[in-house]
Amino acid sequence: MADSCYLIEEVAGNKTLIDLAWNDIKCSVKTKQGTKQILKGVTGHALHGEFLVIMGSSGAGKTTLLNILSNRLQNSKKVAITGEVLANSSPISDIFYTNYIGYVTQEDTLIETMTVYECLMFVARLKTTYINKKAKVLELINLLKLDNCKNSYIGGPYMKGISGGEKKRTSIGIELITNPSVLFLDEPTSGLDSYTAMIVCKLLLSEANSGKTIISTIHQPGSEIFHLFDKLMLMCDGQIVYHGLAKNSLNFFAQCGLACPEHSNPADYFMEVLYLANSNELSKEELKRVEMLAEANKKIQKNEPMLTVPLNIDEKVYKSGFFTQLYYLLGRSVMRMIRNPILSVVRIALLAVIALMVLFFYYNMGQTGIQDMMNRNGLIFFNVACLVFCNILACVLTFPTMRPIMIKEYQSNTYGVVPYFLAQCITDVFADLIQTLSYVSIIYWAVNFNTTSFKVVVEYYIMVYLEFYIGGSLGMLTGCVFDKPELALASTSGLLFPFMYFAGFYRSGNLPKAFKWMEYTSPFFYVFQGCMKNQYEDFKITDCYVNPIGQKLDCDPLDNFDIHLSVHFNMMILALLIVFYRTLAFIAMKVMCKHLKNG
Ligand SMILES: Nc1ncnc2c1ncn2[C@@H]1O[C@H](COP(=O)(O)OP(=O)(O)OP(=O)(O)O)[C@@H](O)[C@H]1O
């Protein structure tokens, strides 16, 4: 295993070796049916240099145990955990996890528009202090056998990318780049073919050989993979029914009167023996079998000598500073926006369609008659509705897809919420600026909008910019509150239609007094007011409708629509609303992260 000893000099030299032990871990959760005991006093250990595989029946509590050991599940209103986890014979603090552990989740949380190399470099830049980060990343890529695809996109439903096995190895690489002493993995081989699963398991074994403590749950390994395992922990009904060398497990079951038939895959056989028809209500026979195995397992346990080397704890939660985090997050966010097909399609194609429609129907609009005025009003409102909606759609559709990635990276202390949030806001500032400049420049002169002064034109640019940004802010807010794009989209529609109705276009002067206040809650109202005021400044309709007694009517669109707030006042209110929506989005993001950290 010449290539297996990644960073072995650090493991043997400066790197801390860790023996992990856990005593009498109990975990219960409150459910609607009452309290459910998930773990019933679980005791075990994983030593440095060991690859411990946790297997067991579905619902046995494997993931729960992994989450408790890795501090991803903590005591909360719903969850009660007791027992202790020791590292090198000492109780561990929260900061221990930041310093020494890595966690590979079951789902790959990778950005589809990044390459394998970029994914690893991003983490290396934020979470490591290597002098030559590029060399370390390339070394790791070589170890993970990802050289062939290092410059390929991760890919996803909308773009072709690397294979499932390559994604999994990239996810493992993201954790290995920080060279953790303890690595947890939740079902790293699920969904992979047997050959790829074998590659992943061999990689984990080699990492264990280099001194790391590797703990992984694994589902249905083939017999070839099973024979790779070093230590095995079998769980059933929240208890450990075997913990020891994988190669001794068959003997243990035979001694308990449950001999595995010859030529069977031991992993399949154990799953058969530990299968529970209903994990909420065990039959007498199942209960007896589980208790018999759990008792027999207790008898074979010996006190393993544990390391007692004290752990050097670096109290810093984040390995990089605020501005470094912001810088790389901003770079990633801009790159994602440029490369993301949904974002580019929604933002550019939709905008292009709107611009073409406007040019087609409103090219060289007249400036004098009643009809011209009505067309102009229609176009102003059309712009307001379309541009806000266009940006909301882009944010609502893309933000929830970033959510699991952000949560995973936040939980592993890659960066804080503030730099992440600011990076999103700054990216929007630039994206909206480009959209505004292109859209307004294309349509403004072509449709004959007001060009009486430079100030009027600039103000219109600013109003459109605020339209885009307020749309993005609303999209971000719903995207932060709802985790699924469908839910976010549905709630956005529920919000947008009343907002649009109360914009002051459909019923302005004759809105019943009781509902008048609702106009002030709609951002569309301020955008519409601002744009109308801006467009009709110094603008005279000469060809007015004259009634039978000679009065000129409908000459002032600002009067017709009851437009009374100044352009600058509307701009100020919109700026405040942007701050308000973004603050709410930030609070939603912060609450979500805090909630997740507390289990
Ligand atoms: N927050 C929760 N609320 C209610 N029940 C829970 C909660 N978390 C876990 N459980 C239940 O606890 C049991 C153990 O869950 P866990 O995910 O640890 O099992 P597992 O062994 O990993 O199962 P699988 O192999 O199917 O993923 C399951 O019956 C699960 O439904």
The ligand as an ORCA input file, in Angstrom:
! r2SCAN-3c Opt
* xyz 0 1
  N     -35.791     12.134     15.615
  C     -36.420     10.952     15.624
  N     -37.732     10.878     15.951
  C     -38.388      9.698     15.982
  N     -37.808      8.520     15.725
  C     -36.508      8.522     15.393
  C     -35.744      9.727     15.328
  N     -34.471      9.414     14.993
  C     -34.444      8.071     14.839
  N     -35.659      7.540     15.079
  C     -36.015      6.119     15.042
  O     -35.007      5.427     15.734
  C     -34.714      4.213     15.095
  C     -33.236      4.140     14.796
  O     -32.934      5.088     13.773
  P     -31.528      5.067     13.028
  O     -31.618      6.010     11.892
  O     -30.440      5.291     14.010
  O     -31.487      3.561     12.508
  P     -30.489      2.846     11.537
  O     -29.996      1.659     12.245
  O     -29.462      3.785     11.026
  O     -31.491      2.414     10.393
  P     -31.281      2.294      8.818
  O     -30.267      1.248      8.613
  O     -32.625      1.884      8.338
  O     -30.865      3.646      8.340
  C     -35.587      4.139     13.863
  O     -36.712      3.342     14.178
  C     -35.986      5.569     13.619
  O     -37.249      5.640     13.034
*
